[in-house]
Amino acid sequence: MVMWIRTYDEALDLWQYFEGDEEGWVLRQVDLRGDDGSPVTAASLEEVLRYQERADIATMSRYEEQYGFVAEGRLTGWEDAPRAGAISAEEFERVWLDARLALGANAPAPGTDR
């Protein structure tokens, strides 16, 4: 079952939104600055893997510069983090679309090949 969560990283002053698969691996991630809510990251594991499979280093570099990185590792222990909680799929999609648009691209629907 897919999960959607939001956490707050006090050290970085970032709200982090994650979409994770049934095993807890991050599928998509959005980071918003805590002070003004502006997006810093809106990255998709599917997109990253597609570029890596093509060994397209130039495109991968541009992607990371524009959208950031997807967190490595599983989403574990987030329940104990301050200000963390589960969110709805609709809330995640709203944040995802807003962040992708702000970072300069149309957000592809999950599972589409662009």
C-alpha positions in Angstrom: 0.0 0.0 0.0 1.3 3.4 -1.0 1.8 5.9 1.9 2.0 9.6 2.0 3.6 11.5 4.9 4.8 14.9 5.9 7.7 15.6 8.2 9.5 18.7 9.4 13.3 18.9 9.5 14.1 21.6 12.0 17.8 21.6 11.2 17.2 22.4 7.6 13.9 24.3 8.2 12.2 22.1 5.5 8.8 20.5 5.3 9.3 17.2 3.6 6.6 15.3 1.8 7.1 11.7 0.8 5.2 9.2 -1.3 6.5 5.7 -0.3 5.7 2.2 -1.6 4.5 -0.7 0.5 8.1 -1.4 1.6 8.8 2.2 2.6 11.0 3.2 -0.4 10.6 6.8 -1.5 8.8 7.1 -4.8 8.4 10.9 -4.9 9.6 13.7 -2.6 8.8 17.3 -2.2 10.8 19.7 0.1 9.4 23.1 0.9 11.2 25.9 2.8 9.7 26.3 6.2 9.9 30.1 6.2 8.1 30.8 2.9 6.9 27.4 1.6 8.9 27.7 -1.6 9.8 24.4 -3.2 13.4 23.2 -3.1 12.9 19.6 -4.3 10.2 17.8 -6.3 11.9 14.6 -7.5 10.6 11.2 -8.7 12.4 7.9 -8.3 10.9 6.7 -11.6 12.3 9.7 -13.5 15.7 9.3 -11.8 15.9 5.6 -12.7 14.9 6.3 -16.3 17.8 8.7 -16.8 20.2 6.4 -15.0 19.2 3.4 -17.2 19.9 5.5 -20.3 23.3 6.5 -18.8 22.3 10.1 -19.7 24.6 11.9 -17.3 24.0 15.4 -18.8 20.2 15.0 -18.5 20.5 13.5 -15.1 22.6 16.5 -13.9 20.1 19.0 -15.3 17.3 17.0 -13.6 19.0 17.1 -10.2 19.7 20.8 -10.6 16.1 21.6 -11.3 14.3 19.1 -9.1 16.8 17.9 -6.5 17.3 14.3 -5.2 15.0 11.6 -4.0 16.0 10.4 -0.5 17.8 7.1 -0.3 16.7 4.5 2.1 13.3 3.5 3.6 10.8 5.7 5.4 11.2 4.3 8.8 10.9 5.9 12.2 9.1 8.9 10.8 6.1 8.4 13.1 8.4 9.4 16.0 9.6 12.6 14.4 8.1 15.9 15.7 5.4 17.4 13.6 5.2 14.3 11.4 2.1 12.7 10.2 0.3 10.8 7.4 -1.4 12.9 4.8 -3.9 12.1 2.0 -3.0 11.2 -1.5 -4.9 14.4 -2.6 -2.8 16.6 -0.3 0.4 15.0 -1.6 -0.7 15.5 -5.3 -1.5 19.2 -4.6 1.9 19.8 -3.1 3.6 17.8 -5.8 1.9 19.7 -8.7 2.5 23.1 -7.1 6.2 22.3 -6.5 6.7 20.9 -10.0 5.1 24.0 -11.6 7.1 26.3 -9.4 10.3 24.5 -10.3 9.6 25.0 -14.0 7.8 22.0 -15.5 4.6 20.3 -15.9 4.3 17.4 -13.5 3.8 14.1 -15.4 1.2 11.8 -14.0 2.7 8.9 -11.9 3.4 5.9 -14.1 3.7 7.9 -17.4 6.8 7.9 -19.6 7.7 11.3 -20.7 
